Amino acid sequence: MRPKFAIYLAAGLTLCAAAMTAALGIINEVLAVAPHASPDAILDLRAPDDTYQRVGIALLLVATQLIVIVCARKLNTEKQSAQPA
């Protein structure tokens, strides 16, 4: 397996897993509050709990993987342009 492909594959898979984790965390939090339909529903969403920490970590991982992909792509294009024709 070529190293470039392995880097993109690992970053892409991690990116997908982190994005799904963040989306599921947000959906579960909204669905947990939605059935109550009380005036305090907005306050319940604002109250911190473990779900927000898990979603925050997943979103941080998404951002990190996007940076890895962008930097790897930039290094690859610089390396190709530096090589003599």
KOLZA-276401 format. One record per residue: x, y, z of N, C-alpha, C, O in turn; residue number from 1. Coordinates in Angstrom, 1 decimal. Atoms other than C-alpha are relative to their C-alpha. Layout:
// KOLZA-276401
<r n_east="X" n_north="Y" n_up="Z" ca_east="X" ca_north="Y" ca_up="Z" c_east="X" c_north="Y" c_up="Z" o_east="X" o_north="Y" o_up="Z" num="NUM"/>
...
// end
This chain:
// KOLZA-276401
<r n_east="0.8" n_north="-1.2" n_up="0.0" ca_east="0.0" ca_north="0.0" ca_up="0.0" c_east="0.9" c_north="1.2" c_up="0.0" o_east="1.8" o_north="1.3" o_up="0.8" num="1"/>
<r n_east="-0.8" n_north="-1.2" n_up="0.0" ca_east="1.4" ca_north="3.4" ca_up="-0.9" c_east="-0.3" c_north="0.8" c_up="1.2" o_east="-1.4" o_north="0.9" o_up="1.7" num="2"/>
<r n_east="0.1" n_north="-0.8" n_up="-1.2" ca_east="2.1" ca_north="5.7" ca_up="2.0" c_east="-1.1" c_north="1.1" c_up="-0.1" o_east="-1.8" o_north="1.4" o_up="0.9" num="3"/>
<r n_east="1.0" n_north="-1.1" n_up="0.2" ca_east="0.0" ca_north="8.6" ca_up="0.6" c_east="-1.4" c_north="-0.6" c_up="0.1" o_east="-2.3" o_north="0.1" o_up="0.8" num="4"/>
<r n_east="1.3" n_north="0.6" n_up="-0.1" ca_east="-3.0" ca_north="6.3" ca_up="0.2" c_east="-0.4" c_north="-0.4" c_up="1.4" o_east="-1.5" o_north="-0.2" o_up="1.8" num="5"/>
<r n_east="0.2" n_north="0.5" n_up="-1.4" ca_east="-2.6" ca_north="4.9" ca_up="3.7" c_east="-0.3" c_north="1.2" c_up="0.9" o_east="-1.2" o_north="1.1" o_up="1.8" num="6"/>
<r n_east="0.3" n_north="-1.2" n_up="-0.8" ca_east="-2.5" ca_north="8.4" ca_up="5.2" c_east="-1.4" c_north="0.5" c_up="-0.3" o_east="-2.2" o_north="0.8" o_up="0.6" num="7"/>
<r n_east="1.3" n_north="-0.5" n_up="0.3" ca_east="-5.6" ca_north="9.5" ca_up="3.3" c_east="-1.1" c_north="-1.0" c_up="0.5" o_east="-2.2" o_north="-0.5" o_up="0.9" num="8"/>
<r n_east="0.9" n_north="1.0" n_up="-0.4" ca_east="-7.4" ca_north="6.3" ca_up="4.1" c_east="-0.2" c_north="0.0" c_up="1.5" o_east="-1.4" o_north="0.1" o_up="2.0" num="9"/>
<r n_east="0.1" n_north="-0.1" n_up="-1.4" ca_east="-6.7" ca_north="6.5" ca_up="7.8" c_east="-0.7" c_north="1.3" c_up="0.5" o_east="-1.5" o_north="1.3" o_up="1.3" num="10"/>
<r n_east="0.6" n_north="-1.3" n_up="-0.3" ca_east="-7.6" ca_north="10.2" ca_up="8.0" c_east="-1.5" c_north="0.0" c_up="-0.4" o_east="-2.3" o_north="0.5" o_up="0.3" num="11"/>
<r n_east="1.4" n_north="0.0" n_up="0.5" ca_east="-10.8" ca_north="9.6" ca_up="6.0" c_east="-0.9" c_north="-0.9" c_up="0.9" o_east="-2.0" o_north="-0.5" o_up="1.2" num="12"/>
<r n_east="0.8" n_north="0.9" n_up="-0.9" ca_east="-12.0" ca_north="6.7" ca_up="8.1" c_east="-0.2" c_north="0.6" c_up="1.4" o_east="-1.3" o_north="0.5" o_up="1.9" num="13"/>
<r n_east="0.2" n_north="-0.7" n_up="-1.3" ca_east="-11.3" ca_north="8.6" ca_up="11.3" c_east="-0.9" c_north="1.2" c_up="-0.1" o_east="-1.7" o_north="1.4" o_up="0.8" num="14"/>
<r n_east="0.9" n_north="-1.1" n_up="0.2" ca_east="-13.0" ca_north="11.6" ca_up="9.9" c_east="-1.4" c_north="-0.4" c_up="0.0" o_east="-2.3" o_north="0.2" o_up="0.6" num="15"/>
<r n_east="1.4" n_north="0.5" n_up="0.1" ca_east="-16.1" ca_north="9.6" ca_up="9.0" c_east="-0.5" c_north="-0.4" c_up="1.4" o_east="-1.6" o_north="-0.1" o_up="1.8" num="16"/>
<r n_east="0.4" n_north="0.5" n_up="-1.3" ca_east="-16.2" ca_north="7.9" ca_up="12.4" c_east="-0.3" c_north="1.2" c_up="1.0" o_east="-1.2" o_north="1.1" o_up="1.8" num="17"/>
<r n_east="0.2" n_north="-1.1" n_up="-0.9" ca_east="-15.8" ca_north="11.2" ca_up="14.3" c_east="-1.2" c_north="0.8" c_up="-0.4" o_east="-2.0" o_north="1.3" o_up="0.5" num="18"/>
<r n_east="1.1" n_north="-0.8" n_up="0.4" ca_east="-18.4" ca_north="13.0" ca_up="12.2" c_east="-1.3" c_north="-0.8" c_up="0.3" o_east="-2.3" o_north="-0.1" o_up="0.7" num="19"/>
<r n_east="1.2" n_north="0.8" n_up="-0.4" ca_east="-20.9" ca_north="10.1" ca_up="12.8" c_east="-0.2" c_north="0.1" c_up="1.5" o_east="-1.4" o_north="0.2" o_up="1.9" num="20"/>
<r n_east="0.1" n_north="-0.1" n_up="-1.4" ca_east="-20.2" ca_north="10.2" ca_up="16.5" c_east="-0.6" c_north="1.4" c_up="0.4" o_east="-1.4" o_north="1.4" o_up="1.3" num="21"/>
<r n_east="0.5" n_north="-1.4" n_up="-0.3" ca_east="-20.8" ca_north="14.0" ca_up="16.6" c_east="-1.4" c_north="0.1" c_up="-0.4" o_east="-2.2" o_north="0.6" o_up="0.4" num="22"/>
<r n_east="1.4" n_north="-0.2" n_up="0.4" ca_east="-24.0" ca_north="13.8" ca_up="14.6" c_east="-0.9" c_north="-0.8" c_up="0.9" o_east="-2.0" o_north="-0.3" o_up="1.2" num="23"/>
<r n_east="0.9" n_north="0.8" n_up="-0.9" ca_east="-25.4" ca_north="10.9" ca_up="16.7" c_east="-0.1" c_north="0.7" c_up="1.4" o_east="-1.2" o_north="0.6" o_up="2.0" num="24"/>
<r n_east="0.1" n_north="-0.7" n_up="-1.3" ca_east="-24.6" ca_north="12.8" ca_up="19.9" c_east="-0.9" c_north="1.2" c_up="0.0" o_east="-1.7" o_north="1.4" o_up="0.9" num="25"/>
<r n_east="0.9" n_north="-1.1" n_up="0.1" ca_east="-26.3" ca_north="15.9" ca_up="18.7" c_east="-1.5" c_north="-0.4" c_up="-0.2" o_east="-2.4" o_north="0.1" o_up="0.4" num="26"/>
<r n_east="1.3" n_north="0.5" n_up="0.2" ca_east="-29.3" ca_north="14.0" ca_up="17.4" c_east="-0.6" c_north="-0.6" c_up="1.3" o_east="-1.8" o_north="-0.3" o_up="1.6" num="27"/>
<r n_east="0.5" n_north="0.6" n_up="-1.2" ca_east="-29.7" ca_north="12.0" ca_up="20.6" c_east="-0.3" c_north="1.0" c_up="1.1" o_east="-1.3" o_north="0.9" o_up="1.8" num="28"/>
<r n_east="0.3" n_north="-1.0" n_up="-0.9" ca_east="-29.5" ca_north="15.1" ca_up="22.7" c_east="-1.2" c_north="0.8" c_up="-0.3" o_east="-2.0" o_north="1.1" o_up="0.6" num="29"/>
<r n_east="1.2" n_north="-0.7" n_up="0.4" ca_east="-32.1" ca_north="16.9" ca_up="20.7" c_east="-1.3" c_north="-0.9" c_up="0.2" o_east="-2.3" o_north="-0.4" o_up="0.6" num="30"/>
<r n_east="1.1" n_north="0.9" n_up="-0.1" ca_east="-34.4" ca_north="13.8" ca_up="20.6" c_east="-0.4" c_north="-0.2" c_up="1.5" o_east="-1.5" o_north="-0.4" o_up="1.8" num="31"/>
<r n_east="0.3" n_north="0.3" n_up="-1.4" ca_east="-34.1" ca_north="13.4" ca_up="24.4" c_east="-0.8" c_north="1.2" c_up="0.6" o_east="-1.6" o_north="1.0" o_up="1.5" num="32"/>
<r n_east="0.7" n_north="-1.2" n_up="-0.5" ca_east="-35.4" ca_north="17.0" ca_up="25.0" c_east="-1.3" c_north="0.2" c_up="-0.8" o_east="-2.2" o_north="0.8" o_up="-0.2" num="33"/>
<r n_east="1.1" n_north="-0.3" n_up="0.9" ca_east="-37.9" ca_north="17.2" ca_up="22.1" c_east="-1.4" c_north="-0.5" c_up="0.5" o_east="-2.3" o_north="0.2" o_up="0.5" num="34"/>
<r n_east="1.3" n_north="0.5" n_up="-0.4" ca_east="-40.7" ca_north="14.9" ca_up="23.5" c_east="-0.6" c_north="0.8" c_up="1.2" o_east="-1.9" o_north="0.8" o_up="1.3" num="35"/>
<r n_east="0.6" n_north="-0.6" n_up="-1.2" ca_east="-41.1" ca_north="16.9" ca_up="26.7" c_east="-0.8" c_north="1.3" c_up="-0.4" o_east="-1.8" o_north="1.6" o_up="0.2" num="36"/>
<r n_east="0.7" n_north="-1.2" n_up="0.5" ca_east="-42.1" ca_north="20.1" ca_up="24.8" c_east="-0.4" c_north="1.0" c_up="1.2" o_east="-1.4" o_north="1.6" o_up="1.2" num="37"/>
<r n_east="0.2" n_north="-0.9" n_up="-1.1" ca_east="-41.8" ca_north="22.1" ca_up="28.0" c_east="0.7" c_north="1.4" c_up="-0.3" o_east="1.5" o_north="1.4" o_up="-1.1" num="38"/>
<r n_east="-0.7" n_north="-1.3" n_up="0.2" ca_east="-40.8" ca_north="25.8" ca_up="28.3" c_east="1.5" c_north="-0.1" c_up="0.3" o_east="2.3" o_north="0.8" o_up="-0.1" num="39"/>
<r n_east="-1.3" n_north="0.2" n_up="-0.5" ca_east="-37.6" ca_north="24.6" ca_up="29.9" c_east="0.9" c_north="-0.8" c_up="-1.0" o_east="2.0" o_north="-1.1" o_up="-0.7" num="40"/>
<r n_east="-0.7" n_north="0.9" n_up="1.0" ca_east="-36.6" ca_north="22.5" ca_up="26.8" c_east="1.3" c_north="0.7" c_up="-0.5" o_east="2.3" o_north="0.0" o_up="-0.6" num="41"/>
<r n_east="-1.2" n_north="-0.7" n_up="0.5" ca_east="-34.1" ca_north="25.2" ca_up="25.6" c_east="1.0" c_north="0.0" c_up="1.1" o_east="2.2" o_north="-0.2" o_up="0.8" num="42"/>
<r n_east="-0.9" n_north="0.0" n_up="-1.2" ca_east="-32.6" ca_north="25.4" ca_up="29.1" c_east="0.6" c_north="-1.4" c_up="0.1" o_east="1.8" o_north="-1.5" o_up="0.5" num="43"/>
<r n_east="-0.6" n_north="1.3" n_up="-0.1" ca_east="-32.2" ca_north="21.6" ca_up="29.1" c_east="1.1" c_north="-0.3" c_up="-1.0" o_east="2.1" o_north="-0.9" o_up="-0.8" num="44"/>
<r n_east="-1.1" n_north="0.1" n_up="1.1" ca_east="-30.2" ca_north="21.8" ca_up="25.8" c_east="1.2" c_north="0.7" c_up="0.4" o_east="2.3" o_north="0.3" o_up="0.1" num="45"/>
<r n_east="-1.1" n_north="-0.9" n_up="-0.4" ca_east="-28.0" ca_north="24.5" ca_up="27.3" c_east="0.8" c_north="-0.6" c_up="1.2" o_east="1.9" o_north="-0.3" o_up="1.4" num="46"/>
<r n_east="-0.6" n_north="0.5" n_up="-1.2" ca_east="-27.3" ca_north="22.5" ca_up="30.5" c_east="1.2" c_north="-1.0" c_up="-0.4" o_east="1.0" o_north="-1.9" o_up="-1.2" num="47"/>
<r n_east="-1.1" n_north="0.9" n_up="0.4" ca_east="-23.8" ca_north="20.8" ca_up="30.2" c_east="-0.1" c_north="-1.4" c_up="0.6" o_east="-0.6" o_north="-1.5" o_up="1.7" num="48"/>
<r n_east="-0.1" n_north="1.4" n_up="-0.5" ca_east="-23.5" ca_north="17.1" ca_up="30.5" c_east="1.1" c_north="-0.7" c_up="-0.8" o_east="1.8" o_north="-0.1" o_up="-1.6" num="49"/>
<r n_east="-1.0" n_north="0.8" n_up="0.6" ca_east="-21.3" ca_north="14.3" ca_up="29.2" c_east="-0.1" c_north="0.0" c_up="-1.5" o_east="0.8" o_north="-0.2" o_up="-2.3" num="50"/>
<r n_east="0.2" n_north="0.1" n_up="1.5" ca_east="-22.9" ca_north="14.3" ca_up="25.7" c_east="0.7" c_north="1.2" c_up="-0.7" o_east="1.3" o_north="0.9" o_up="-1.7" num="51"/>
<r n_east="-0.7" n_north="-1.1" n_up="0.6" ca_east="-21.5" ca_north="17.8" ca_up="25.0" c_east="1.5" c_north="-0.2" c_up="-0.1" o_east="2.2" o_north="0.2" o_up="-1.0" num="52"/>
<r n_east="-1.5" n_north="0.2" n_up="-0.1" ca_east="-18.0" ca_north="16.7" ca_up="26.0" c_east="0.3" c_north="-1.0" c_up="-1.1" o_east="1.3" o_north="-0.9" o_up="-1.8" num="53"/>
<r n_east="-0.3" n_north="1.0" n_up="1.0" ca_east="-18.2" ca_north="13.6" ca_up="23.7" c_east="-0.2" c_north="0.6" c_up="-1.4" o_east="0.6" o_north="0.3" o_up="-2.3" num="54"/>
<r n_east="0.2" n_north="-0.6" n_up="1.3" ca_east="-19.6" ca_north="15.7" ca_up="20.8" c_east="1.2" c_north="1.0" c_up="-0.3" o_east="1.7" o_north="1.1" o_up="-1.4" num="55"/>
<r n_east="-1.1" n_north="-0.9" n_up="0.1" ca_east="-16.9" ca_north="18.3" ca_up="21.4" c_east="1.3" c_north="-0.7" c_up="-0.4" o_east="2.1" o_north="-0.2" o_up="-1.3" num="56"/>
<r n_east="-1.2" n_north="0.8" n_up="0.3" ca_east="-14.1" ca_north="15.7" ca_up="21.3" c_east="-0.1" c_north="-0.5" c_up="-1.4" o_east="0.9" o_north="-0.5" o_up="-2.1" num="57"/>
<r n_east="0.1" n_north="0.5" n_up="1.4" ca_east="-15.5" ca_north="14.2" ca_up="18.1" c_east="0.2" c_north="1.1" c_up="-1.0" o_east="0.8" o_north="0.9" o_up="-2.0" num="58"/>
<r n_east="-0.2" n_north="-1.1" n_up="0.9" ca_east="-15.7" ca_north="17.6" ca_up="16.5" c_east="1.5" c_north="0.5" c_up="-0.1" o_east="2.0" o_north="0.9" o_up="-1.1" num="59"/>
<r n_east="-1.4" n_north="-0.3" n_up="-0.1" ca_east="-12.1" ca_north="18.3" ca_up="17.6" c_east="0.8" c_north="-1.0" c_up="-0.9" o_east="1.7" o_north="-0.6" o_up="-1.6" num="60"/>
<r n_east="-0.6" n_north="1.0" n_up="0.8" ca_east="-11.1" ca_north="15.1" ca_up="16.0" c_east="-0.2" c_north="0.2" c_up="-1.5" o_east="0.6" o_north="0.0" o_up="-2.3" num="61"/>
<r n_east="0.3" n_north="-0.3" n_up="1.4" ca_east="-12.9" ca_north="16.0" ca_up="12.8" c_east="0.9" c_north="1.2" c_up="-0.5" o_east="1.5" o_north="1.1" o_up="-1.6" num="62"/>
<r n_east="-0.8" n_north="-1.1" n_up="0.4" ca_east="-11.0" ca_north="19.3" ca_up="12.7" c_east="1.5" c_north="-0.4" c_up="-0.2" o_east="2.1" o_north="0.0" o_up="-1.1" num="63"/>
<r n_east="-1.4" n_north="0.5" n_up="0.1" ca_east="-7.7" ca_north="17.6" ca_up="13.3" c_east="0.2" c_north="-0.8" c_up="-1.2" o_east="1.3" o_north="-0.7" o_up="-1.9" num="64"/>
<r n_east="-0.2" n_north="0.8" n_up="1.2" ca_east="-8.2" ca_north="15.1" ca_up="10.6" c_east="-0.1" c_north="0.8" c_up="-1.3" o_east="0.6" o_north="0.5" o_up="-2.3" num="65"/>
<r n_east="0.1" n_north="-0.9" n_up="1.2" ca_east="-9.2" ca_north="17.8" ca_up="8.1" c_east="1.4" c_north="0.7" c_up="-0.2" o_east="1.8" o_north="0.9" o_up="-1.3" num="66"/>
<r n_east="-1.3" n_north="-0.6" n_up="0.0" ca_east="-5.9" ca_north="19.6" ca_up="9.0" c_east="1.0" c_north="-1.0" c_up="-0.5" o_east="1.9" o_north="-0.6" o_up="-1.3" num="67"/>
<r n_east="-0.9" n_north="1.0" n_up="0.4" ca_east="-4.0" ca_north="16.4" ca_up="8.5" c_east="-0.1" c_north="-0.3" c_up="-1.5" o_east="0.9" o_north="-0.3" o_up="-2.3" num="68"/>
<r n_east="0.2" n_north="0.3" n_up="1.5" ca_east="-5.6" ca_north="15.8" ca_up="5.0" c_east="0.5" c_north="1.2" c_up="-0.8" o_east="1.2" o_north="1.0" o_up="-1.8" num="69"/>
<r n_east="-0.4" n_north="-1.2" n_up="0.8" ca_east="-5.0" ca_north="19.4" ca_up="3.9" c_east="1.5" c_north="0.1" c_up="0.0" o_east="2.1" o_north="0.4" o_up="-1.0" num="70"/>
<r n_east="-1.5" n_north="-0.1" n_up="0.0" ca_east="-1.3" ca_north="19.4" ca_up="5.1" c_east="0.6" c_north="-1.1" c_up="-0.8" o_east="1.6" o_north="-0.8" o_up="-1.5" num="71"/>
<r n_east="-0.6" n_north="1.1" n_up="0.8" ca_east="-0.6" ca_north="16.0" ca_up="3.5" c_east="-0.2" c_north="0.4" c_up="-1.5" o_east="0.7" o_north="0.1" o_up="-2.2" num="72"/>
<r n_east="0.2" n_north="-0.4" n_up="1.4" ca_east="-2.1" ca_north="17.3" ca_up="0.3" c_east="0.9" c_north="1.1" c_up="-0.5" o_east="1.5" o_north="1.1" o_up="-1.5" num="73"/>
<r n_east="-0.9" n_north="-1.1" n_up="0.2" ca_east="-0.1" ca_north="20.5" ca_up="0.5" c_east="1.5" c_north="-0.5" c_up="-0.2" o_east="2.2" o_north="-0.1" o_up="-1.1" num="74"/>
<r n_east="-1.4" n_north="0.5" n_up="0.0" ca_east="3.2" ca_north="18.6" ca_up="1.2" c_east="0.1" c_north="-0.8" c_up="-1.3" o_east="1.2" o_north="-0.8" o_up="-1.9" num="75"/>
<r n_east="-0.1" n_north="0.8" n_up="1.2" ca_east="2.4" ca_north="16.3" ca_up="-1.7" c_east="0.2" c_north="0.8" c_up="-1.3" o_east="1.0" o_north="0.5" o_up="-2.2" num="76"/>
<r n_east="-0.1" n_north="-0.9" n_up="1.2" ca_east="1.9" ca_north="19.1" ca_up="-4.2" c_east="1.4" c_north="0.8" c_up="0.0" o_east="1.9" o_north="1.0" o_up="-1.1" num="77"/>
<r n_east="-1.3" n_north="-0.6" n_up="0.0" ca_east="5.1" ca_north="20.9" ca_up="-3.0" c_east="1.1" c_north="-1.0" c_up="-0.4" o_east="2.0" o_north="-0.6" o_up="-1.0" num="78"/>
<r n_east="-1.0" n_north="1.0" n_up="0.3" ca_east="7.0" ca_north="17.7" ca_up="-3.3" c_east="0.1" c_north="-0.3" c_up="-1.5" o_east="1.1" o_north="-0.4" o_up="-2.1" num="79"/>
<r n_east="0.1" n_north="0.3" n_up="1.4" ca_east="5.8" ca_north="17.1" ca_up="-6.8" c_east="0.5" c_north="1.2" c_up="-0.8" o_east="1.2" o_north="1.1" o_up="-1.9" num="80"/>
<r n_east="-0.5" n_north="-1.1" n_up="0.7" ca_east="6.6" ca_north="20.7" ca_up="-7.9" c_east="1.5" c_north="0.2" c_up="0.2" o_east="2.1" o_north="0.9" o_up="-0.6" num="81"/>
<r n_east="-1.5" n_north="-0.2" n_up="-0.2" ca_east="10.1" ca_north="20.6" ca_up="-6.4" c_east="0.8" c_north="-1.0" c_up="-0.8" o_east="2.0" o_north="-0.8" o_up="-1.0" num="82"/>
<r n_east="-0.7" n_north="1.0" n_up="0.8" ca_east="11.0" ca_north="17.5" ca_up="-8.4" c_east="0.3" c_north="0.5" c_up="-1.4" o_east="-0.6" o_north="1.1" o_up="-2.0" num="83"/>
<r n_east="-0.3" n_north="-0.4" n_up="1.4" ca_east="12.8" ca_north="18.2" ca_up="-11.7" c_east="-0.8" c_north="-0.8" c_up="-1.0" o_east="-1.0" o_north="-2.0" o_up="-0.8" num="84"/>
<r n_east="0.8" n_north="0.7" n_up="1.0" ca_east="10.9" ca_north="17.4" ca_up="-14.8" c_east="0.8" c_north="-0.9" c_up="-0.9" o_east="0.3" o_north="-1.5" o_up="-1.8" num="85"/>
// end
